[in-house]
Amino acid sequence: MKPKAWSWLLFGIKSVVSALFFVFSAFGIAAVLNMLQMEMSPVIWIFVALINVIGWLFSVMHFYEQMMLASLTNLIHELETEVTKVDGQYTVPDMHLGHRLKPMANGVIRLFETARQSMQEQRNLERSKDEMITNVSHDLRTPLTSILGYLGLIVPDETVIDSKQAKAYAKTAYHKAEQMKSLVEDLFDYTQVQQVDFKLRWAPMDLGAMLEQLAVSYELEAKEQGMVISTITAAKRIEMIGDSDRLARVFMNLISNALKYGEGATFIRLSAKVDESANMVEVRITNNGVKIPEEAVARLFDRFYRVESSRNLGTGGTGLGLAIVQSVIDAHNGTVDVESTDEMTSFIVRLPLLSEEDIVEE
């Protein structure tokens, strides 16, 4: 921030007045020496003049720092107002300060940027919570409306329906209730992994055996959809430290995702290989279904995002499954990515092969 014109005018007046003061002080010194009957040699005149010039320069520097300090104070008052305008484009202007004020100014600017960033994050968090409540309300209301509608056809005494039709209505209501239960469970899991004090239950586990068990558990469901599910592991045992329950949920979500959205797929393959040089294990959940649109890939792990254009529950998805996957893998210090081509779609999970000693050190 540049000082205002009146500040420069005041600075100029002070500088001129101080110059006159030092000029008169020089003549005053000369008068005193004359009264003492001391001769004013050229050397003495030069010495007095030099002292007065140095004194005047220090005074000018002091006046300049006062002016810049006043400007800095005004800037702080502006920042106090602007820091609440987190959506604005306000930027801290450059200030040419002396070496003594510059550190303080930089500290003020850093404090301003930190406060504005903190308030922006808080505003985003509040907006995110509002969006989350809206999405949850929508997804709960849709099946609930259906449940009430179908039960409303059965409950009234004046409604005459046969037992077969009543059973069909009840069955539909039951499926809608299952969708609600799935959403609530996903929401519960998501809020758990998003908590600040969320902790994993670290324990030794065999990742290869887990993948084998999951493949067997989904074998019937895959067969009903015309798919074959299989596992390929380079090693018989893949021993690591991790939260087996959370990781099982991760791979269950990815398998369910392939079953729901792998349109036209004939197989789902779970493969795992160990990269000993990086001390990592890579797990791929692959299917040969339709390609995921490129514009959707970047948002797949966003909360409540679905590739479908509408927020319907036709596939039974809640839009939280992949967000849970991302959170759990992040908690394991791993990564999750997706590759999708016309031939194959793969979700790639990379996890560090930690030992019990590594967990103790953390």
TORVODREN-165499 format. One line per field, with one value per residue (C-alpha): residue number from 1; x, y, z; residue in one letter. Coordinates in steps of 0.001 Angstrom, whole numbers. Each point is the difference from the previous one (the first is absolute). Example, Ala and Ser with C-alpha at 12.3 -4.5 7.8 and 13.67 -1.06 7.14 Angstrom:
# TORVODREN-165499
resi	(1;2)
X	(12300;1370)
Y	(-4500;3440)
Z	(7800;-660)
resn	(A;S)
//
This chain:
# TORVODREN-165499
resi	(1;2;3;4;5;6;7;8;9;10;11;12;13;14;15;16;17;18;19;20;21;22;23;24;25;26;27;28;29;30;31;32;33;34;35;36;37;38;39;40;41;42;43;44;45;46;47;48;49;50;51;52;53;54;55;56;57;58;59;60;61;62;63;64;65;66;67;68;69;70;71;72;73;74;75;76;77;78;79;80;81;82;83;84;85;86;87;88;89;90;91;92;93;94;95;96;97;98;99;100;101;102;103;104;105;106;107;108;109;110;111;112;113;114;115;116;117;118;119;120;121;122;123;124;125;126;127;128;129;130;131;132;133;134;135;136;137;138;139;140;141;142;143;144;145;146;147;148;149;150;151;152;153;154;155;156;157;158;159;160;161;162;163;164;165;166;167;168;169;170;171;172;173;174;175;176;177;178;179;180;181;182;183;184;185;186;187;188;189;190;191;192;193;194;195;196;197;198;199;200;201;202;203;204;205;206;207;208;209;210;211;212;213;214;215;216;217;218;219;220;221;222;223;224;225;226;227;228;229;230;231;232;233;234;235;236;237;238;239;240;241;242;243;244;245;246;247;248;249;250;251;252;253;254;255;256;257;258;259;260;261;262;263;264;265;266;267;268;269;270;271;272;273;274;275;276;277;278;279;280;281;282;283;284;285;286;287;288;289;290;291;292;293;294;295;296;297;298;299;300;301;302;303;304;305;306;307;308;309;310;311;312;313;314;315;316;317;318;319;320;321;322;323;324;325;326;327;328;329;330;331;332;333;334;335;336;337;338;339;340;341;342;343;344;345;346;347;348;349;350;351;352;353;354;355;356;357;358;359;360;361;362)
X	(0;1384;-329;-2617;900;-595;2412;2718;-818;326;3248;1350;-972;1672;3139;196;-647;2652;2450;-617;431;3416;1061;-948;1698;3205;-141;-870;3121;2047;-1501;827;3603;297;-1282;2691;2459;926;995;-2188;2529;-1136;586;-2378;-2609;249;-265;-3092;-1606;690;-1529;-3094;-399;265;-2502;-2361;264;-846;-2979;-1208;341;-1991;-2741;-104;-353;-2777;-1816;407;-1023;-3185;-581;587;-2487;-2568;705;-664;-3348;-819;1013;-2230;-2920;1135;913;-3717;-555;1403;-1669;1510;3055;1779;3773;2527;1794;3754;1510;3481;950;3215;1995;-1460;-3665;241;42;-3044;-1831;806;-1300;-3249;-401;623;-2495;-2550;499;-221;-3166;-1604;920;-1375;-3260;-234;442;-2647;-2370;642;-591;-3318;-982;1055;-2102;-3029;506;370;-3238;-1812;1262;-757;-3485;-642;1302;-1963;-3181;-114;-233;-2030;-2614;-191;-311;-2845;-1660;-7;-943;-2768;-1509;-29;-865;-3429;-2899;-2080;2677;-775;3089;860;2813;2257;-226;479;3105;1380;-585;1611;2975;545;-240;2516;2513;-401;615;3186;1131;-590;1946;2880;93;-29;2799;2097;-641;992;3221;849;-519;2128;3012;-355;226;3109;675;-578;2477;651;169;3421;601;1904;-2009;307;-1207;58;-2298;-2363;-339;-657;-2760;-1616;13;-1765;-2601;-910;144;-3766;-950;2458;-1349;-3550;1195;1859;3460;2871;1967;3543;3215;3614;2785;3709;659;-1916;97;148;661;-359;-1258;-3346;-3595;-1467;-3628;482;1990;-2611;-2600;2190;206;-3681;-917;2200;-1416;-3571;819;1147;-3167;-2308;1623;2070;-2601;732;2852;630;2581;1324;3624;1695;3761;2776;3747;2764;2537;2879;2185;-2648;-1273;-3522;-2823;-2180;-3555;-2062;-3748;-534;-3045;-592;-3171;-775;2530;-442;-366;3199;-1788;-1286;3326;1328;-3110;-571;1276;-2008;-2620;-3506;1249;-1569;768;-3738;-1351;-2854;68;-2022;419;-664;3378;-198;3006;274;2950;1996;1696;3024;324;298;2605;2064;-148;981;2876;1248;-58;2235;2415;-863;-1437;-2965;-329;-2154;860;-2786;316;-2328;1325;513;-834;2306;-45;3586;726;3601;775;3285;1143;386;1319;-957;3187;-1115;-3328;1687;2276;-2992)
Y	(0;3381;2861;2569;3432;1725;-2429;983;3671;-414;-1907;2853;2648;-1930;-455;3724;1048;-2400;1317;3566;-1154;-1500;3097;2277;-2370;276;3815;-310;-2073;2597;2775;-1871;-543;3729;870;-2255;1898;-3155;366;-1908;-1623;-1656;-3425;776;1322;-3206;-2141;1886;-139;-3744;-684;2027;-1729;-3436;1041;1327;-3241;-2091;2289;-438;-3776;150;2076;-2445;-2999;1808;589;-3629;-1262;2060;-1540;-3458;737;1061;-3214;-2056;1762;-798;-3626;-211;791;-1858;-3239;-765;388;-3422;-73;3308;626;2234;-312;1543;2817;293;2276;1513;92;436;-2937;429;4;-2559;-3084;1273;711;-3468;-1505;1949;-1100;-3660;275;1480;-2744;-2707;1477;377;-3565;-1293;1847;-1229;-3586;538;1475;-2937;-2433;1615;-40;-3639;-896;1766;-1835;-3291;545;870;-3101;-2310;1460;-542;-3558;-940;1671;-1810;-3587;1137;1514;-3278;-2022;2190;-116;-3796;-534;2535;-2319;-2883;1515;1662;-2348;1252;-1046;-3361;-1776;-3631;-1584;-306;3712;851;-2180;1798;3378;-1190;-1403;3320;1869;-2443;651;3752;-466;-1902;2965;2290;-2372;-41;3801;284;-2575;1780;3338;-1431;-1468;3220;2203;-2387;172;3784;600;1776;-2706;-2861;-2813;-3259;-3316;-1101;-3751;-2613;-1266;-2050;2170;-2872;-2124;2961;412;-3740;100;3057;-1614;-3073;2104;1904;-3029;-667;3642;291;-3205;1372;2986;-2148;776;-2123;1289;-1231;854;69;488;-270;-1341;-2542;2284;3793;821;3588;2154;1695;336;-3170;1053;3377;-1461;-2708;2761;1751;-3038;-855;3507;-336;-3433;1229;2986;-2319;-2120;3019;2131;-2433;-137;-2722;-1465;-3750;-169;1721;-719;690;38;807;312;1053;2658;-937;2915;2503;-2242;400;-2293;874;-1342;371;-554;-328;-577;150;2056;3299;2792;2643;3446;2012;2973;-2276;-1621;3057;174;-3682;282;3122;-447;-738;125;-2398;-470;17;3428;-290;-823;-3189;-3181;-2347;-1664;101;2301;2737;1895;-551;-3321;1368;2923;-2574;-1882;3168;869;-3482;-320;3472;-1065;-2953;2445;-1594;1222;-923;801;-1022;-874;-434;-876;-1495;-3442;118;2001;-413;1444;-76;-41;346;-703;107;-3334;1238;-2072;165;1983;2640;423;385;2703;1885)
Z	(0;-970;2493;-869;-1369;3327;1653;-2459;546;3752;-536;-2154;2544;2807;-2086;-855;3589;1272;-2608;1177;3581;-735;-2004;2889;2427;-2025;213;3681;575;-1864;2150;3186;-1148;-816;3471;1388;-2194;-1910;-3616;-2540;-2310;-3273;1563;2841;-2467;-2064;3152;1248;-3437;-291;3436;-914;-3376;1621;2660;-2675;-2018;3067;625;-3606;334;3233;-1646;-2937;2304;1871;-3283;-1116;3438;-287;-3438;1448;2772;-2599;-1902;3145;417;-3623;450;3055;-2292;-3109;1763;376;-3751;-831;-3407;-1052;-2130;2505;-77;2328;-1875;-192;2623;-154;3646;1843;1294;3483;-1071;-2780;2305;1874;-3257;-1330;3244;-331;-3612;901;2830;-2386;-2588;2671;1473;-3412;-959;3290;-481;-3596;1187;2664;-2588;-2337;2855;822;-3670;-230;3038;-1480;-3284;1845;1945;-3230;-1790;2922;363;-3703;-16;3117;-1150;-3346;1325;3007;-2303;-1909;3219;1264;-3383;-277;3642;-465;-2593;2486;3370;-607;815;-2905;-2501;-1531;-1365;-324;1992;-3068;-733;3680;96;-3072;1661;3232;-1912;-1771;3316;1490;-2804;490;3728;-839;-2106;2963;2250;-2497;-106;3799;308;-2633;1658;3388;-1411;-1823;3053;2053;-2330;-287;3735;1269;2579;-2450;645;-1794;1816;-1141;13;-2056;-2982;-3182;-2874;-2494;2186;420;-3768;-415;2634;-1564;-3449;1401;1832;-3192;-2297;14;-518;-2878;-1577;125;-2040;-2506;1394;1235;2976;581;1838;-1145;2538;-683;3493;2049;3016;44;3630;1160;2852;-489;1108;-1509;562;-1696;-2881;-484;-276;-2578;-2280;561;-1167;-3081;-872;528;-2171;-2800;324;-66;-2657;-2083;-2719;-2536;2056;-65;2781;3111;832;3332;-435;2438;-435;2347;-962;2294;-1093;1105;2833;-1360;-1094;-2968;-219;-3172;-274;-3743;-2197;-3735;177;-1672;276;2672;-1650;232;1562;2785;898;1828;2201;734;3571;816;2661;-1401;-3589;-2460;-3649;-753;-841;2514;3691;-274;1978;-2894;434;3774;272;2593;-1458;3193;-750;-1844;2416;2796;-2053;-420;3705;1210;-2463;955;3654;-976;-1730;-3328;-3293;-2165;-3693;-2909;-3600;-2513;-3689;-2571;947;3765;3106;2996;3494;1239;3732;1192;3649;1922;1438;3549;2855;3662;704;-2537;1764;3398;-1417;-1394)
resn	(M;K;P;K;A;W;S;W;L;L;F;G;I;K;S;V;V;S;A;L;F;F;V;F;S;A;F;G;I;A;A;V;L;N;M;L;Q;M;E;M;S;P;V;I;W;I;F;V;A;L;I;N;V;I;G;W;L;F;S;V;M;H;F;Y;E;Q;M;M;L;A;S;L;T;N;L;I;H;E;L;E;T;E;V;T;K;V;D;G;Q;Y;T;V;P;D;M;H;L;G;H;R;L;K;P;M;A;N;G;V;I;R;L;F;E;T;A;R;Q;S;M;Q;E;Q;R;N;L;E;R;S;K;D;E;M;I;T;N;V;S;H;D;L;R;T;P;L;T;S;I;L;G;Y;L;G;L;I;V;P;D;E;T;V;I;D;S;K;Q;A;K;A;Y;A;K;T;A;Y;H;K;A;E;Q;M;K;S;L;V;E;D;L;F;D;Y;T;Q;V;Q;Q;V;D;F;K;L;R;W;A;P;M;D;L;G;A;M;L;E;Q;L;A;V;S;Y;E;L;E;A;K;E;Q;G;M;V;I;S;T;I;T;A;A;K;R;I;E;M;I;G;D;S;D;R;L;A;R;V;F;M;N;L;I;S;N;A;L;K;Y;G;E;G;A;T;F;I;R;L;S;A;K;V;D;E;S;A;N;M;V;E;V;R;I;T;N;N;G;V;K;I;P;E;E;A;V;A;R;L;F;D;R;F;Y;R;V;E;S;S;R;N;L;G;T;G;G;T;G;L;G;L;A;I;V;Q;S;V;I;D;A;H;N;G;T;V;D;V;E;S;T;D;E;M;T;S;F;I;V;R;L;P;L;L;S;E;E;D;I;V;E;E)
//
